[in-house]
Each structure stands twice: as C-alpha cells, then as structure tokens.
Amino acid sequence: MELDAITNKVLDAIDTEGFRQEGAYNLRYNGQALCHGDSEYIKIKRKEDRQGIDVYISGEAQGEQVHIPVVVSASGMTDVVYNDFYIGEGADIKIVAGCGIHNSGCNETRHDGIHAFHVGKHAKVVYEEKHYGEGEGTGKNILNPVTQIYLEEGAVFTLDTVQIRGVDSTERRTDVDMGPDSRLYVVEKLMTHDRQTAVSNMEVRMNGDGSSAQIVSRSVAKGTSRQTFHPNAVGNALCKAHIQCDSIIMDGAQVCSIPEIDARNIDAQIIHEAAIGRINTEQLLKLRSFGMSEEEAENVIIDNFLR
C-alpha cells in the first residue's frame, strides 16, 4: 500500500528501525488497521470484541522484529486501542511500536494505547516505543500509554521509551509482574517544553526469587513545562532492583521525582537515587569556547544527556 507524505514523515520519526511493509507488521491509521502482514513465526490477528490486535510470537522466532506503529492525522480524534502480545518460551524478539500525531486543526487529538505482554519462560523481548507530535494546528496532542508486562521464569524484558517533541500532555502507566530469575531493564527518555505536562507512574513487582530490575529515567524540562516521575520497586522475594532518575531543569520548568522502594522480603535488595539540576556551567563554557552559541551548546549537552 502506498502511504502519503505526512504518514511517511511521522513513521520516520517514530520507527527507529525504519517501517517497511514486509515481515510481521501492523500499521494503525486514524483509528483503523490500515495494513498488516505476518511472518512464519509471528501471527497478528484483529480483536473481535474491541479495537486492537493480538500478536502471537512462537518460541521459534529468533532475532525477528515486529513493527506496530500508530499514526493519527485527524484533528479531534480520540483513538483507544488494546494490543496483547503472547511471546512463546525461548523466543528472541524486538517489538518496535510508537505513536505519532499530526494535528493541523484546532481540536484536541488523543491516542491511548494499552499494551499487555505475556512473556514465556526464558524469552527475550526488546520493546521500543517512541512518541512524537507535530502539525501547524493549535489543537493539543495527547498520548496516554499503559504498559502491562508479565514475565515468567527466566524471561528478560527491555523497555525503551522515548518522547522528545510535540506532545502536549502524557500520562504513562507501567505495571510489571516478575517471576523467578526474570530480568527487567527500563530506559525512559523525555523532553518537555512550553506548557507541556508529563506524568509517569510505574510499579515493578518482583515476585520470584532471583528476579532483578534496573530502571533509568532521564529527562529535560524546558519553558514552563511540568514533569512528575513515580517509579516504585516492590520486592516480594529474594531480588535486586536499582532506580535512577536524572533530570535537567531549565527556564521556569518544574520536575518532581518520587522514586519509591518497598521491600516485603528480608532478602530484597533495592536502591534508589534521584538528581535534578541545571545544565553544567563548565560544560556550557567549554562548548562556547569552540565557537558555539549558547543555544547550540545547550542542544549538544541535552542531546548527549538523552542519548
């Protein structure tokens, strides 16, 4: 299927691997599944009871990718979708998601994606999700993702989320239940500007012995934007977890970081740390000595911080 220029531009921004209509993929466009394909070990089926898809990934899938981007270009639309992923024992898979809104009107445009991952024993999953907004309109772009992760014994899950531009409001909810010897890696990157707001709530429940979690959040707040981070690591068994929240604050912005740890087992080892501060003055002066303007120097520092 041939896609229009706006759709291709948004896809370039949200799909880090490059969206192609081959292999396993599903493109959702303005509230409808526009096109999709299967591979030998990955099957995608539309839900019959509500909007969304079920993705079945066989344990024989090794090193494969599945792409499930969402593009919304209709101003005033509210799109809600429920996607479930069933990953077989021993699978090794990368799932590339993301939502981009192109809003050329004056009405609020919103996408709520509810994703649930059922990860089998010893499976390895990398899930990438990028959020992006653009358009010459005055209407707000709103994204409210919900991510639910269920890890069986020995499963490994990497959650890599990015929001860099054009999202006026976002409320993210992430819930994780971890079985024995499972591992979780979370990297959350976010930049807000103007009057944008961002809230991220996360609860990771380490229920099995030997489970471990590493949660890293990096953000930059500009203008009068507001950010709130509340990750919570709950140790219900012999487990390890580390939460790290680092933020750069600029202009008249506000950042609230609330890392929480909750040990409910004598063998739980959980650490948290948080830091909020302005751009390092020495770094700024050094870059300006190379002939950069203050704005150029700030952009270099921010890009490297969020890399």
Buried (B, 14 or more C-beta within 10 A) or exposed (E): EEBEEBBEBBBEBBBEEEBEBEBBBBBBBBBEBBEBBBBEBBBBEEEEEEBBBBBBBBBEBEEBBBBBBBBBBBBEBEBBBBBBBBBBBBBBBBBBBBBBBBBBBEBBBBBBBBBBBBBBBBBBBBBBBBBBBBBEBEBBBBBBBBBBBBBBBBBBBBBBBBBBBBBBBBBBBBBBBBBBBBBBBBBBBBBBBEEBBBBBBBBBBBBBBBBBBBBBBBBBBBBBBBBBBBBBBBBBBBBBBBBBBBBBBBEEBEBEBEBBBBBEBEEBBBEBEBEBEEBEEEBBEEBBEEEBEEEEBBEBBBEEBBE
